[in-house]
Amino acid sequence: MNLKQEVSLSDLKRKLTRKTPSAHSFSNRPVPGQQREEHRELVGLKIGASKLAAAHIVNNGSAELQQLVCDPMEAGVVVNGELRDPVALAEKLSEFFTKHNLPRKHVRLGVANSRIGVRWFEVAGVADEEQLENAIRFRAHELLPIPLEDVVMDHHVLERYESEDGETVLKILLVVAHRQLIDSYVAACNQAGIELVGIDLEAFALLRALGTPDSGTPDGGALIGVSLGHERSTFAVSDGRSCEFARVLNWGGAKLNGAIARALAVTPIEAETIKHGLTLEPVALVTTDTPADEQTQKAVAAVRAELHSFAHELVSSLQFYQSQPKALPISEIVLTGGTANLPGLDSELQRLVGVRVRVGDPLGRVNVAPSTAPIDPDGALTVAVGLGIED
């Protein structure tokens, strides 16, 4: 990962605790025995460029989904993960929580942005927590192109083992975010009367929703979770227990809208409506000379061409991950997000990437409470569900 473009994390919990009464930390699964505060009841909150989604979950031995809701988000409030209009977001959040009667306490917010980075490294010979903190800050100082006072950071110990020399070696996951990015979301939530108990990477939430707690993948390889959003996509790699690697790809469903709009000379809004009626499944198209049939074929061709561009980004990310020390072989890619609802998209990406691809179940990790209204398992809600799960 190029940390001059994608900043990593550490120290977020301590920094945010000074500003708010609640502790905030990025919640990647810790190793057994590592202590962190647990919350029996959580509301996972995902703020996207086109949708606002929330999952109210009670964690009591297993995760039980009480409520899962989403509303459209006005364009321009959030752009590429950056909050552009805090006042408008605060008003929208207040309206959203009131409309759906959501609890305003114990809310965990998800964030994803190219100015948030994740990487891991090893530290040897550390005797106590203070030495570990100093070692992490030293490594962060080496990696970051901006002063430490301008970032918020958090870290998790993924693994402990003894080297051949008998030294204790810690494998550390470090996450770093620009302070301004985090502060803007915290301020908007505070203004809406929402009490945050955590700020989490969407990558971690994605893997929690798609995986299983504390178990490896069936073949011992890496699980790749990809959440296809409107403007950007989250790419995360798990060994089945914790996040090994994550990055944000500047590609989303809006790219498909743009490709269709250019091919058919229509507006992006019209293109999105057309996209929802398409399929990439290998079905025979009616070959008549009607404008509708010609339009469909042009739209499908435009989507396939744009997916080829996205597949190139996926392959690049996969290759980067596998170039890292101790990288695992690729087991499969699991897609989610609203764009993953396009029929045949998984098969098309599998053909282009050469790795098994399937669409994940956003409700696969939760039991739905009997009193909960029927839920459409829309992939756009997966991250919100993962944010509400406490492993």
C-alpha positions in Angstrom: 0.0 0.0 0.0 1.3 3.4 -0.9 0.8 5.3 2.4 1.6 8.6 0.7 -1.8 8.2 -0.9 -3.6 5.9 1.6 -2.9 6.9 5.2 -2.8 4.1 7.8 -4.3 4.0 11.3 -3.3 4.0 15.0 -4.2 5.7 18.3 -7.8 6.5 17.3 -9.3 5.4 20.6 -7.1 7.6 22.8 -7.5 10.7 20.5 -11.3 10.5 20.2 -11.8 9.8 23.9 -10.5 13.3 24.6 -13.3 14.8 22.5 -16.3 12.6 23.4 -17.5 10.7 26.5 -17.5 7.4 24.6 -14.5 5.3 23.4 -14.1 5.0 19.7 -11.9 2.3 18.0 -11.6 0.4 14.8 -13.0 -3.0 15.6 -11.1 -5.6 13.8 -11.3 -8.9 15.6 -8.6 -9.2 18.2 -6.7 -12.4 19.0 -8.1 -14.6 21.8 -7.5 -13.1 25.2 -7.2 -9.5 24.0 -9.6 -7.3 26.0 -11.9 -4.7 24.5 -15.3 -3.2 25.4 -18.2 -5.2 24.2 -21.7 -3.9 23.5 -24.8 -6.2 23.8 -26.9 -3.9 21.7 -25.6 -1.9 18.7 -26.9 0.2 15.8 -24.6 -0.2 12.8 -24.7 3.0 10.7 -23.4 3.3 7.2 -23.4 6.7 5.5 -23.0 6.3 1.8 -23.1 8.7 -1.2 -26.5 7.5 -2.3 -27.9 5.6 0.7 -28.2 5.8 4.5 -28.5 2.4 6.1 -28.8 1.2 9.7 -29.0 -2.2 11.4 -30.2 -2.6 15.0 -28.7 -5.8 16.4 -28.8 -7.4 19.8 -25.7 -9.5 20.5 -26.3 -12.1 23.1 -24.4 -15.3 22.3 -25.5 -14.8 18.7 -26.5 -11.7 16.6 -30.2 -11.1 16.4 -31.4 -8.5 13.9 -34.1 -6.3 15.2 -34.4 -3.8 12.4 -32.8 -3.1 9.1 -33.6 0.1 7.2 -32.3 2.4 4.5 -33.2 5.7 2.9 -31.9 7.5 -0.2 -29.1 10.1 0.5 -29.2 13.4 -1.3 -26.4 13.8 -3.8 -23.4 15.9 -2.7 -23.7 15.5 1.0 -21.0 12.7 1.0 -18.6 12.4 -2.0 -16.1 9.6 -2.2 -16.4 9.0 1.6 -15.7 12.7 2.4 -18.4 14.6 4.3 -19.0 17.8 2.3 -22.1 19.1 4.1 -22.1 18.3 7.9 -25.2 20.4 8.5 -27.2 18.6 5.9 -26.0 15.2 7.2 -26.9 16.1 10.8 -30.5 17.0 9.7 -30.8 13.8 7.6 -29.5 11.6 10.4 -32.0 13.2 12.9 -34.9 12.7 10.4 -33.7 9.1 9.6 -33.5 8.0 13.3 -36.8 9.6 14.1 -38.6 8.2 11.1 -37.5 4.6 11.8 -37.6 4.9 15.6 -33.9 3.8 15.9 -32.1 4.0 19.2 -29.7 6.9 19.3 -27.3 5.3 21.8 -24.7 2.6 21.2 -24.3 3.5 17.5 -21.2 2.3 15.6 -20.4 4.3 12.5 -18.6 2.9 9.5 -16.1 4.9 7.4 -14.3 4.2 4.2 -12.0 6.6 2.3 -8.8 6.6 0.3 -7.4 8.8 3.2 -7.8 5.9 5.6 -5.1 3.2 5.3 -4.5 -0.2 6.8 -1.3 -2.2 7.0 0.3 -4.7 9.3 3.9 -5.1 10.5 5.8 -7.1 13.2 7.4 -5.8 16.4 9.9 -7.9 18.3 11.2 -7.7 21.9 8.5 -5.5 23.3 8.1 -6.0 27.1 5.1 -3.9 28.0 2.2 -1.9 26.6 4.1 1.5 26.9 6.9 0.1 24.8 4.5 -1.2 22.3 2.7 2.2 22.0 6.1 3.9 21.5 7.1 1.3 18.9 3.9 1.7 16.9 4.1 5.5 17.0 7.7 5.3 15.7 6.7 3.0 12.8 3.7 5.3 12.0 6.0 8.3 12.0 8.2 6.5 9.4 5.2 5.6 7.2 3.1 8.7 7.3 3.6 11.8 5.0 1.7 14.0 7.5 2.3 14.9 11.2 1.0 12.5 13.7 -1.1 15.2 15.4 -3.1 15.5 12.2 -4.2 11.8 12.3 -6.1 9.4 14.5 -4.8 5.9 14.9 -5.7 2.6 16.3 -4.0 -0.8 16.4 -4.8 -4.4 17.1 -2.5 -7.3 18.0 -3.4 -10.0 15.4 -0.9 -12.6 16.5 1.8 -13.4 19.1 4.5 -15.9 18.6 8.1 -16.7 19.5 11.0 -16.3 17.0 13.8 -18.8 16.6 15.8 -16.6 19.0 13.1 -16.9 21.7 11.9 -13.3 21.3 8.2 -12.5 21.5 7.0 -11.2 18.2 3.7 -9.3 17.8 1.9 -9.0 14.5 0.3 -5.5 14.5 -2.6 -4.2 12.4 -2.3 -0.4 12.1 -5.1 1.8 10.9 -4.6 5.6 10.4 -7.1 8.2 9.3 -7.0 11.9 8.7 -8.3 13.6 11.9 -10.5 16.1 9.9 -12.2 13.3 8.1 -13.2 11.6 11.4 -14.0 14.8 13.3 -16.5 15.9 10.6 -18.6 12.7 11.0 -18.4 12.8 14.8 -19.6 16.4 14.8 -22.6 15.6 12.5 -23.6 12.6 14.7 -23.3 14.7 17.9 -25.5 17.4 16.3 -28.1 14.8 15.5 -28.1 13.6 19.1 -26.5 10.3 18.2 -24.2 8.7 20.8 -21.3 6.9 19.1 -19.6 4.0 20.9 -17.3 3.2 18.0 -16.0 4.2 14.6 -15.2 1.2 12.5 -13.6 0.6 9.1 -16.2 -0.5 6.6 -13.7 -3.2 5.6 -13.8 -4.8 9.0 -17.6 -4.6 9.1 -17.8 -6.2 5.6 -15.7 -9.1 6.7 -17.7 -9.6 9.9 -21.0 -9.7 7.9 -19.6 -12.1 5.3 -17.4 -14.4 7.5 -17.8 -16.5 10.6 -16.2 -15.7 14.0 -12.8 -17.2 14.8 -12.7 -19.7 12.0 -10.5 -20.1 9.0 -11.6 -20.4 5.4 -12.5 -24.0 4.3 -9.4 -24.4 2.2 -7.0 -22.3 4.3 -6.9 -19.5 1.7 -7.8 -15.9 1.9 -11.4 -14.6 1.7 -11.7 -11.5 -0.4 -14.7 -9.3 0.5 -15.7 -6.6 -2.0 -18.5 -4.2 -1.3 -19.6 -2.4 -4.5 -20.9 1.0 -3.5 -22.2 3.9 -5.6 -19.0 5.9 -5.9 -16.4 3.6 -4.4 -15.8 0.0 -3.4 -14.3 -1.5 -0.3 -11.7 -4.3 -0.9 -10.8 -6.4 2.2 -8.8 -9.6 2.7 -9.4 -12.0 5.6 -7.7 -15.2 6.8 -11.1 -16.2 8.3 -10.3 -14.6 11.6 -9.1 -11.0 11.1 -8.5 -8.5 8.4 -5.1 -9.0 6.6 -5.4 -6.1 4.1 -7.8 -3.5 3.0 -8.1 -0.6 0.6 -10.8 1.6 -1.0 -11.1 1.4 -4.8 -12.4 4.5 -6.6 -15.0 2.5 -8.6 -18.7 2.1 -8.0 -22.1 1.6 -9.6 -22.0 5.2 -10.8 -19.3 4.1 -13.3 -21.8 1.7 -14.9 -24.3 4.5 -15.0 -21.8 6.7 -16.8 -20.9 4.0 -19.3 -24.5 3.4 -20.2 -25.2 7.2 -20.4 -22.4 7.6 -22.9 -23.4 4.6 -25.0 -27.0 5.6 -25.2 -26.7 9.4 -25.0 -29.0 9.6 -22.0 -28.6 11.2 -18.6 -27.0 9.3 -15.7 -30.4 9.2 -13.9 -32.0 7.6 -17.0 -29.0 5.3 -17.3 -29.5 4.0 -13.7 -33.1 3.1 -14.5 -31.9 1.2 -17.6 -29.2 -0.6 -15.6 -31.7 -2.0 -13.1 -33.5 -3.7 -16.0 -30.3 -5.4 -17.4 -28.9 -8.8 -16.9 -25.4 -10.1 -17.7 -26.6 -13.7 -17.6 -25.9 -15.7 -20.7 -29.5 -15.5 -22.1 -30.3 -15.0 -25.7 -31.2 -11.5 -26.6 -34.1 -11.0 -29.1 -32.4 -10.0 -32.4 -35.0 -7.7 -33.9 -34.5 -4.2 -35.3 -36.6 -2.5 -32.6 -34.9 0.4 -30.8 -35.5 -1.3 -27.4 -33.5 -4.4 -28.3 -30.7 -2.3 -29.8 -30.6 -0.1 -26.7 -30.4 -3.2 -24.4 -27.5 -4.7 -26.4 -25.6 -1.4 -26.3 -26.2 -1.0 -22.6 -24.9 -4.5 -21.8 -21.9 -4.0 -24.0 -21.1 -0.8 -22.1 -21.5 -2.5 -18.7 -19.2 -5.3 -19.8 -16.5 -2.9 -21.0 -16.7 -0.9 -17.7 -16.5 -4.1 -15.7 -13.3 -5.0 -17.6 -11.8 -1.8 -16.1 -12.9 -2.7 -12.6 -11.5 -6.2 -13.0 -8.2 -4.7 -13.8 -8.3 -2.8 -10.4 -9.3 -6.0 -8.6 -6.4 -8.0 -10.1 -4.0 -5.2 -9.2 -5.2 -5.3 -5.6 -5.0 -9.1 -5.5 -1.5 -9.0 -6.8 -0.4 -6.3 -4.3 -1.8 -8.4 -1.4 -0.1 -11.6 -2.6 3.2 -9.7 -2.9 3.2 -9.2 0.9 5.1 -11.5 3.3 3.0 -14.5 4.4 0.2 -13.8 2.0 -2.4 -16.6 1.7 -3.6 -18.1 -1.6 -6.9 -16.6 -2.8 -9.9 -18.8 -1.8 -12.7 -16.8 -3.3 -14.1 -13.3 -3.9 -17.4 -12.5 -2.2 -19.4 -9.6 -3.6 -21.9 -7.4 -1.9 -23.2 -3.8 -2.1 -26.0 -2.5 -4.2 -24.2 -3.0 -7.5 -23.7 -6.7 -6.8 -27.5 -7.1 -7.3 -27.0 -6.9 -11.1 -27.7 -10.4 -12.4 -24.7 -12.1 -13.8 -22.2 -9.6 -12.5 -20.5 -12.3 -10.4 -20.1 -14.7 -13.3 -18.7 -11.9 -15.5 -16.1 -10.9 -12.9 -15.1 -14.5 -12.3 -14.5 -14.8 -16.1 -12.4 -11.7 -16.1 -10.4 -12.2 -12.9 -10.0 -15.9 -13.0 -10.9 -16.4 -9.3 -14.1 -18.0 -8.0 -16.6 -15.2 -7.4 -20.0 -15.4 -5.6 -22.6 -12.9 -4.2 -22.6 -12.9 -0.4 -25.7 -13.1 1.9 -25.9 -9.9 3.9 -28.0 -11.7 6.5 -25.9 -14.8 6.7 -24.4 -13.9 10.2 -27.6 -12.9 11.9 -30.8 -14.4 13.1 -33.8 -12.3 12.3 -36.0 -11.5 15.3 -39.6 -12.9 14.9 -41.0 -9.4 15.4 -38.9 -7.9 12.6 -40.7 -6.9 9.4 -39.8 -8.9 6.2 -36.4 -7.9 4.9 -35.1 -7.7 1.4 -31.5 -9.0 1.6 -30.1 -6.1 -0.4 -26.3 -6.2 -0.6 -26.3 -2.4 0.0 -27.1 -3.2 3.7 -24.3 -5.6 4.3 -21.9 -3.2 5.9 -24.6 -1.8 8.2 -25.2 -5.4 9.4 -21.5 -6.0 10.0 -21.2 -2.8 12.0 -23.9 -4.0 14.4 -22.3 -7.4 14.9 -20.1 -7.8 18.0 -17.7 -10.8 17.8 
